[in-house]
Amino acid sequence: DNSQPWKIVAVRDEQTKVRLAAACNGQKFIAQAPLVLAACGLPDEAFPTVGGYMSSHVMDVSIAFDHLTLAAHALGLGTCWIAAFKEEKVREILGVPEDVRVVALTPLGYPDEAPERTPRKNLEELVVYERYQ
């Protein structure tokens, strides 16, 4: 139904970025970016029973955030999915209400390096045919 149960908080303030980096397990590089984005899910606005058992808010946020990172890459910008964070600390820093979940963060800016590509699993390890194996 395209309810878009998410909101992205864009942070430019230097002190707030430093506090966010600390809340992300001390990953200081986060604060060096011109912008830090926090992707938040709105469970109350999401489809409640994906697969008959879970809310869609994490998937919806992830889809939107992934499209954002792909678009950023196409423009020459760098991102880095941040999943190592303390939600309560991020919630406090950004004023995120209790009924909203912080799903991921990313710094956003022009990268100062081009890291080597990380290894990937072979397709045969990721895709099976007809039945789960």
HELIX and SHEET records of a PDB file:
HELIX    1   1 GLU A   14  ALA A   23  1                                  10    
HELIX    2   2 PHE A   29  GLN A   32  1                                   4    
HELIX    3   3 PRO A   43  GLU A   45  5                                   3    
HELIX    4   4 HIS A   57  ALA A   74  1                                  18    
HELIX    5   5 GLU A   87  LEU A   94  1                                   8    
HELIX    6   6 LEU A  123  LEU A  126  1                                   4    
SHEET    1   A 3 TRP A   6  VAL A  11  0                                        
SHEET    2   A 3 LEU A  35  GLY A  41 -1                                        
SHEET    3   A 3 ARG A 101  LEU A 108 -1                                        
END                                                                             
